[in-house]
Amino acid sequence: MEFSTSRITKLDAANRQLDQAISLFFEKGDMLAIHTLTGAAFQLFADLGKLDGVVSRYRSEELIRRGRMRDWIQALNSTQNFLKHADRDPNEEHVYVEEGTILFLFEAVELAQRVAPLPGGARQAFQLWFISSYPEMIEPAVRDKLRAVDTFGIDQTDRHLWAELLRRRRER
């Protein structure tokens, strides 16, 4: 049996993982798989960003109180660590909250756009979905601008709609 080979960069890998996480999210795929893909992409973007001094806004000392950063990072990483390690705690159980994956995906998209911006596509679709789905978390001026652009009156919180849009875009 022969397998094809290709050369990829860390950035290629991060982009592909994040795009797959977003596609799975819109297709209502397994949220643990989405979290795992998001975590892998996030780590690559975080490592690449450090080279240029770009860090996640949600993991920076300008936002988190001095002396609490370790606790904060541990809370953010708890699901990701649970999903990838079993050497010290093979029988441990974890309380998983799906909304945490959604917030993590938003953080990963935001970091990816600052490290290696891509116009349009899956990232922008997810950002629009998030802003429409969590309007209480978004700065009102940003939210109002997006509502003004939506002249079609579509339900931007409809994950099926976004999945279909991305599927059609891939088929081109």
N, C-alpha and C positions, 0 to 999 in steps of 0.2 A: 504494500500500500504506500502510495506517495502522498506527501502533504505539501501544500504550497508554503512558501516562506516569504516573509517580507521584513523590511527594516522599519522600526518605529522609534519615535523619540518619546521621552517622558511626557512631553506636551501632547503628542498624538494620543498616547494611552489615556491621559487624564481627560482629554476632550471626548474620546470614545466612551469611557466609563460614565462620564457625566451625562452625555447624550442618551446612553442606554438607561440610566437611572430615571431620567426625565420621561423617556418613552414608556418605560414600565409603569411609572407613576400615572401617566395619563391613561394607560391601558388598564389601570387598576390591577397591576401585577402584585406579586408578593412584597409586602412592605419591608420585610427583613432583607430580602434580596436587594431592594432599592437602597436600604440603609447601608448595606455592605458595599455596593457599587459607589454610593455617594462618599463613603468613608475613604475608599481607595483613591478616588478622584481628588477629594479634598486634600488628602495628605500630599499628593503630587503637586497640586497647585500651591499648597502652603510651602513646600520645600522650594519650588521654583520661584515663588514670590519673595522668599527670604533673600534670594540673591540680589533683588532690586529694592529691598526694604519694604516690601508689600506684605502686610499681615492681615488676617481676618479682623475686621472691626469688632467682632464679638469676642475676640480673644486677646484684646490689647489692653495694656495697663492704663491707657487713657480712659477706658470705660470701667474697668474693674478696680475696686478698692485695694489698696496696697495690703498685702498679707492674705488676701482671699483668692488670688489668682489660681493657686493650686487646687483649692476646693471647687472653683468654678470650672476649670478645665476637666477635672475628674467627673463632675456632673455631666458636662457636655459629651465626654468620651465614654460614659458608662455603657451604653448600648453597643457602641462600636467595639469596645474591648471585650464585652461579653460574647459578641458574635465571632470573634477571631481567636480567642484564647481559651484553652481548657486544661492547661498544664497544672495550674495550682488549685483549681476549683471545679473539677469535672462534674460534680453533682449540684452545683449552685443553680438557683433559679433567679430570673431577672424579671422585674416588673417592666414590661414594655408598653410604651405609650406611642401610638402611631403618629400623633401630632409632632412628637419629637423628631421623627424622620422628615416630616414636611419642613420643619424649621431648619433642620440640618441641611436639607436640599437647598433651601433658600440661601443659607449661609455659603454653601459651596458654589452656587451660581454667582452670588455677589463677589466672592473672592476670585472666581474664574474670570469674571468680566474685568476685574482690576488687574489681573496678572496677564491675561491674553484675551483682550476684547474680541468678541465675534458679533457682528450685527445680525439681527433676525434669528431665525432658527429656534431650536429647542429651548435654549436659555431664555430668550426673550419671551417665548410662549409661557414658560413657567413663571417668569416674573409677572407677566400680565395676569395669569391665573391667580398667583399669590396675592397680588394687590387687590384683585376683585374679591377674593375669598376671605381675606383678612383686612378689610378696610379700616378697622379700628386700630391697626398697628401701623398704618401708613400716614405719613405727613399729609394733612388735608390738601395742601396746594398741589402735591404730586397726584393725589387721587383725583382731584378735580380736573387736572389737565388730561388725564387718561379718559375720564368720562366724556370730556368734550370731543375727543378723537373718535370715540365709538359712535359713529353715525348710523350703524346698522341695528343697534338695539339688541345685539346677541347676548346670551348669557355666558359671560366670560368665566364663570365658575364651573361650567360644564366640561368635565375632564374628557368625556367622549369626543366632544367637538375638537379639543386640542389634539387628541390622539389622531383623529381623522386628518386634520390639517397637516400634522407632521408626517403621517403615512404618505399622503399625496405628495408632499414636498420631496420625500425620499425617492418616490417613484419617478420623478422627473429626470 
